[in-house]
Amino acid sequence: MAKDTFFGKKVTLNAGGRLIDLSSPKVMGIINITPDSFFADSRKPSVDEALQQAQKMLTDGATFLDIGAYSSRPGAVDISAQEETDRLLPIVEAIALAFPEAIMSIDTFRAGVVEAAVKGGAHIINDISGGMLDADMFTTVARLQVPYILMHMKGTPQTMNQLAEYDDVFSEVFDYFVSKYSELKRLGVHDVILDPGFGFAKKAEHSYELMSRMNEFDVFGLPVLTGISRKRMIYGLLENTAGEALNGTTVLNTIALTKGAAILRVHDVKEAVEAVKIWEACQ
């Protein structure tokens, strides 16, 4: 068995030459540099605001910072690659300078943005589209040799809500991962993380079914990322708002840990880190 596997599952990630041990779950903090992300408190459009948020998240225990300059909420306004890059680069470069220990993930589906961000100091690519919205994405990630978060979605942020129909959501997501991961392996991408895409082209019942069966993705031998923080699947069920969904998020993150999540992508780092500590104490 390879040194970086545990019960056949890959538990290390090479991010910018640093080896991250995922045998203990890690937390990824969300920094949105967009004016219209669904959770208002996550919007940090200026360099100073983003730096303050990065410092807080790192102090609270985040291993990764996930930085997004394109809003992917349902029905979000489309912006050009140039506008996305212009929003993103000053903040990536500022964080790289101020916090050289920070491991930055870039939330984008555009290969050109990937090029600029990695050159500016980013380490991981988080692509909501699984390479479907830019034909150059997979070859770019392979050439740059950066870890890649492979998420399941149908359509675009503008159309995905109309495509949330499945005969069998788990089988469709599973088959998607088989196809996309095979392509990434063929191209020589070494570090792949799976993200079922909770809430992306999925109704709440689809997302909860995926959560209930998430441990079945272990057959891939890859880390799984869970991104459910303050989403509609939580606040719709609880009949509150995204701003009131922290408790529900913590509960669902804890369930995700029991289902094998290696990375929790969250707005609230401190609470997620505490959930990991308590969950690990029970193991």
C-alpha positions in Angstrom: 0.0 0.0 0.0 1.3 3.5 -0.9 2.6 5.6 2.0 0.0 8.3 1.5 -3.0 6.1 1.9 -4.9 4.9 4.9 -7.2 1.9 4.3 -6.7 2.6 0.6 -7.7 6.2 0.8 -5.3 9.0 -0.2 -4.7 11.2 2.8 -2.0 13.6 1.6 -2.2 16.6 -0.6 0.8 18.4 -2.2 -0.1 22.1 -2.2 2.7 24.3 -3.4 5.4 21.8 -2.2 3.7 21.5 1.2 2.3 18.1 2.2 -1.1 18.4 3.9 -2.2 15.4 6.0 -5.9 14.8 5.5 -6.1 11.8 7.8 -7.3 14.4 10.2 -10.1 16.5 8.7 -9.2 20.1 7.7 -11.3 23.3 7.4 -11.4 25.6 4.4 -12.5 29.1 5.0 -14.6 30.9 2.4 -13.6 34.5 1.3 -16.0 35.9 -1.3 -14.7 39.0 -3.1 -18.0 39.4 -4.9 -20.7 42.0 -4.2 -23.6 39.5 -4.3 -22.7 36.2 -2.6 -25.8 34.6 -1.0 -24.4 35.0 2.6 -23.8 38.8 3.0 -21.3 38.4 5.9 -18.9 36.4 3.6 -18.5 39.3 1.1 -15.0 40.9 1.4 -14.6 42.9 -1.8 -11.6 45.0 -0.7 -8.0 44.0 -0.1 -8.1 45.2 3.5 -11.3 43.3 4.3 -10.0 40.2 2.7 -6.8 40.4 4.6 -8.7 40.8 7.9 -10.8 37.9 7.1 -7.8 35.7 6.1 -6.1 36.6 9.4 -9.2 35.7 11.4 -9.7 32.4 9.6 -6.1 31.4 9.9 -6.1 32.3 13.6 -9.3 30.3 14.1 -7.6 27.2 12.6 -8.3 27.2 8.8 -5.9 25.1 6.8 -7.1 26.4 3.5 -8.6 29.7 2.3 -11.0 29.5 -0.6 -11.2 32.7 -2.6 -13.8 33.4 -5.1 -14.3 36.4 -7.4 -17.3 35.0 -9.4 -20.6 34.6 -7.6 -22.0 31.1 -8.2 -25.2 31.5 -6.3 -28.3 30.5 -8.3 -29.1 33.1 -10.9 -26.0 35.2 -10.2 -24.9 37.8 -12.8 -22.3 36.5 -15.2 -19.1 38.5 -15.3 -16.2 38.4 -17.8 -13.0 36.5 -17.2 -11.1 39.9 -17.1 -13.4 41.3 -14.4 -13.0 38.1 -12.4 -9.2 38.3 -12.7 -9.1 42.0 -11.8 -11.1 41.3 -8.6 -9.1 38.2 -7.7 -5.4 38.9 -8.3 -4.8 41.9 -5.9 -6.3 39.8 -3.0 -4.4 36.6 -3.9 -1.1 38.6 -4.1 -1.8 40.5 -0.9 -2.6 37.3 1.1 0.4 35.5 -0.3 2.6 38.4 0.9 1.0 38.9 4.3 0.4 35.2 5.1 3.0 33.1 3.3 1.8 30.1 5.3 -1.7 30.3 3.9 -2.8 27.7 1.4 -5.1 29.4 -1.1 -7.8 27.6 -3.1 -9.3 29.5 -6.0 -13.0 29.1 -6.7 -13.1 29.5 -10.5 -14.2 27.5 -13.6 -11.9 29.5 -16.0 -8.5 28.2 -17.1 -7.2 31.8 -17.7 -8.1 32.8 -14.2 -6.3 29.6 -12.9 -3.1 30.7 -14.8 -3.1 34.1 -13.3 -4.0 33.0 -9.8 -1.4 30.3 -9.5 1.2 32.7 -10.8 0.0 35.1 -8.1 0.6 32.6 -5.3 -2.5 30.3 -5.3 -2.1 26.6 -4.7 -5.4 24.7 -5.3 -8.2 25.0 -7.9 -11.8 24.6 -6.9 -13.9 24.2 -10.1 -17.7 24.1 -9.6 -18.1 23.0 -13.2 -15.8 19.9 -13.3 -14.1 21.3 -16.4 -17.4 21.6 -18.4 -17.4 25.4 -18.7 -13.8 25.7 -20.0 -12.4 23.0 -22.3 -8.8 24.1 -21.3 -9.3 23.6 -17.5 -8.1 20.0 -17.1 -5.0 20.4 -19.3 -4.2 23.7 -17.5 -4.4 22.0 -14.1 -2.3 19.1 -15.3 0.4 21.4 -16.7 0.5 23.5 -13.5 0.4 20.4 -11.3 -1.9 21.9 -8.7 -4.5 20.0 -6.6 -8.0 20.1 -8.2 -11.4 20.0 -6.5 -13.8 18.2 -8.8 -17.3 19.2 -8.1 -20.6 18.0 -9.6 -22.9 20.5 -11.2 -25.2 20.6 -14.2 -25.6 23.7 -16.4 -24.3 27.0 -15.2 -25.0 29.1 -12.1 -27.6 30.9 -14.2 -29.4 27.7 -15.3 -28.7 25.0 -12.7 -31.9 25.4 -10.8 -33.9 24.4 -13.9 -31.8 21.2 -14.2 -32.3 19.8 -10.7 -34.0 16.6 -11.9 -32.7 13.1 -11.4 -33.8 9.5 -11.7 -31.1 8.5 -9.2 -29.0 11.4 -8.0 -26.3 9.3 -6.3 -25.7 7.1 -9.4 -25.5 10.2 -11.6 -23.0 11.9 -9.4 -21.0 8.7 -9.0 -20.8 8.1 -12.8 -19.8 11.7 -13.3 -16.9 11.3 -10.9 -15.9 8.0 -12.6 -15.7 9.8 -16.0 -14.1 13.0 -14.9 -11.5 11.4 -12.6 -10.5 9.0 -15.3 -9.8 12.0 -17.6 -7.8 13.8 -14.9 -5.7 10.7 -14.2 -5.0 10.2 -17.9 -3.8 13.8 -18.1 -1.5 13.3 -15.0 -3.3 15.3 -12.4 -2.0 13.8 -9.1 -4.2 15.4 -6.4 -7.9 15.3 -6.9 -10.6 16.1 -4.3 -14.2 15.1 -4.8 -17.1 17.5 -4.0 -20.7 16.2 -4.5 -21.8 19.8 -5.2 -24.5 20.1 -2.5 -27.1 22.6 -3.7 -25.7 22.9 -7.2 -28.4 21.8 -9.6 -29.9 19.8 -6.7 -33.0 20.2 -4.6 -32.7 19.7 -0.9 -33.8 16.1 -1.0 -31.1 15.4 -3.6 -28.5 17.0 -1.3 -29.6 15.0 1.7 -29.6 11.8 -0.2 -26.0 12.5 -1.3 -25.0 13.3 2.3 -26.6 10.1 3.6 -24.5 8.1 1.1 -21.4 10.2 1.0 -19.2 7.4 2.5 -19.8 5.4 -0.6 -17.6 7.7 -2.5 -14.7 6.2 -0.5 -14.4 3.6 -3.3 -12.5 6.3 -5.3 -9.8 6.4 -2.6 -9.9 10.2 -2.8 -10.5 12.9 -0.2 -14.1 14.3 -0.2 -14.9 18.0 0.4 -18.2 19.0 1.9 -19.6 22.5 1.1 -22.9 22.9 2.9 -22.2 26.0 4.9 -25.4 28.1 5.5 -27.0 26.8 2.3 -30.7 26.6 1.4 -30.8 22.8 2.2 -30.3 23.9 5.8 -32.2 27.1 6.2 -35.1 26.0 4.0 -35.6 22.9 6.1 -35.3 24.9 9.4 -37.4 27.7 8.0 -34.9 30.4 8.9 -32.3 32.4 6.9 -28.7 31.9 5.8 -27.8 34.3 8.6 -29.5 32.0 11.2 -28.1 28.8 9.8 -24.9 28.4 11.7 -26.2 25.8 14.2 -27.7 23.7 11.4 -24.4 24.0 9.5 -22.5 22.7 12.5 -24.8 19.8 12.8 -24.6 18.9 9.2 -20.8 19.3 9.1 -20.6 16.9 12.0 -22.7 14.4 10.1 -20.4 14.9 7.1 -17.4 14.0 9.3 -19.1 10.7 10.2 -19.6 10.1 6.5 -15.9 10.6 5.7 -15.5 14.2 4.8 -11.8 15.2 4.7 -12.4 19.0 4.2 -15.2 21.2 5.5 -15.6 24.3 3.3 -17.3 26.9 5.6 -18.0 30.5 6.3 -17.5 30.0 10.1 -14.1 28.5 10.7 -14.0 28.5 14.5 -17.2 26.5 14.8 -16.1 24.0 12.2 -12.7 23.5 13.8 -14.4 22.8 17.1 -16.7 20.2 15.4 -13.6 18.4 14.0 -12.0 18.4 17.5 -15.0 17.0 19.2 -15.6 14.4 16.4 -12.0 13.3 16.6 -12.2 12.9 20.4 -15.0 10.4 19.9 -12.9 8.2 17.5 
